[in-house]
Amino acid sequence: MNAWWHEVWVTLQGEFVDIGDASQLTRVTVRLLMAAVLGGILGFEREHQGKAAGVRTHMLVAMGAALFVLVPQMSGSQADAMSRVVQGVIAGIGFLGAGTILKNHDGDESHVKGLTTAAGLWMTAAIGVAAGLGREATAVLSTLLALGVFSVMPGIVKLIDKDHP
């Protein structure tokens, strides 16, 4: 029976060897945390505005996108394979975004709702991809620009609309 438990233990050890050393563990941790924090920042802003996709949704989208590119990168995938992974992330987020868009018919008028939420989730996934690929500065800059679009642009639009009757 002792040999059986030893075999189980060795098998379990073999299953957890994808992170080989402290530098790789640090790299994976930093990239996933970076994606989570940046997604959370955008999600907090959306939740603060009363939008349906908030902190948790944005964090999960960013971390998921980061993980989708991080794992193949760690396993040595070539550029063409990584291109296909990124294309898959983009398409998958497109389906998620499509689920947030609603079209209401009020009499003769049509009103589309949720486009900004869909675009925000798409941007959050892109930020997650950047973080997952180790492009942390690009991810941070993109988050700041997206945050500006979410928080500054509505005020600018109101100002312009106020000036034009």
N, C-alpha and C positions, 0 to 999 in steps of 0.2 A: 504493500500500500504506500510505503514511503516513496518508492520510485514513481508511482503514479502522480503524487502531489508535486514531486520535483519536476516532472514533465509538464504539469499544468503551470507551475511557476515560471519555467523557462519559456513556455509558449506565451504567457502573459507579458513577460519582459520583451519578447520579440515583437509583440503587437504595439508597443509604445516606444519604438526606436525612431520614429519620424523626426523627432527633435533630438539631434545628436549631441549638442554641447550648449554651454551657457550663452555663447554669442548668438546661436540660432534661436534659442528660447527667448532671449532678449529681443531679437529682431521680430519674431512672430508676435510677442506680447505688445511691443511698441506699435506695430502696424495695426493690429486689431483694436487696441485701445484708442489709437489715434482716429481710426474710422468711427468707433463708437462715440467718442467725445465730439467729433466734428458733426456727425449725424445728429447727435443729441442737441447740439447748439441750434441747428436749423429746426429740429423738431420742437424745441422749446419755444422758438419764435412762432411757429405755426400753431402750437397749442395755445400760446398766449393770445393769439388772434382768434381763437375759438374754432380752428379748423379741425377736421376729423382725423387727419394723419398727424399725430403729434410726436412726442419724444420717443416713445418706444418704437413706433413704426419707422421713424427715420434712423434710429440707432440700429435696428435690425437690418434695414436695407443697406446701410453703409457697411456694417460688419459682414453681412452675407456677401456683398460684392467684393469686399477685401479678401474674404476667405476663398471665394471662387477663383481669384487670380493668385493668391498666395500659395495654395497647395500645389498647383501645377508648376509654379515657378520654383518651389522648393524641390520638386521631384525632377527638375532639369528639363522641363519642356522647352522646345525651340520657339522662336518668334512666331512662326506660322500657327503653331498650336495655341499659343497665348492669344493670338489674334482671334481665333475661333472661340476661345473662352470668353473674351471680352464681347464678341458679337452675341454670344448666348446670353450674357448678363444683360446687355442692352435690350435684346428681344424680350427676355423675361420680365424686365422692369416695364417694358411697354405694355405687356398684358396687365401687370399690376396697376399701372397708371390708367389704363383703359377702364378698369373697374371703378375708378374714382370719378369718372366724368359722367355727368347726368345731363340730359336734355329735357327741359320742362317746356310744355306748351301752355302758355297763358293766353287763351283766346286766339288772336291772330299772331301773337308774338311768340317767338321761340327764345329761350334763354338757356345758354350752356353754362354749366356750373362744374367746377372741379379741375379746370385746365391748369390752373396755377399749382394745385396740389399734385397733379400728375407730373408736371414739369419739375416741381420741387423734388419729388421722389426720384425722377430720372437724374437730376443734378446730384442728389445725395448718393445715388449708386455710382455715378462718375467719380465723386469724391472718395468713395470707398475703394474703387478700383485704383485710384491714384495712391491712396494710403497703402493698399495691399501690395502694390508694385514698388513700394519704397520711395515714392515721390511725395514725401511728407510736406515739403515747402509748397508744392503745387496744390496739394490738398488743402492746406491752411489758407492759401491765397484765394482759392476757388470758394471756400466756405465764407470768407469775408466778403467776397463779391456777391455771392448768393444772398447772404444776410443783408447786404445793402439793397439788393433788388427787392427782397421781401419787406424790409422796413422803411427804406428811404423813398423808393419809387411811388408808393401809394400817396405820400404827401406831395410829391412833385406833380403827379397826375391831378390831384385835387386842386393844386395851385393853378395849373394850366387850364383845367375845366372851369375854374372860377372866373378866370379872365376872359373866357369865350362863352358867351351865352348860348 
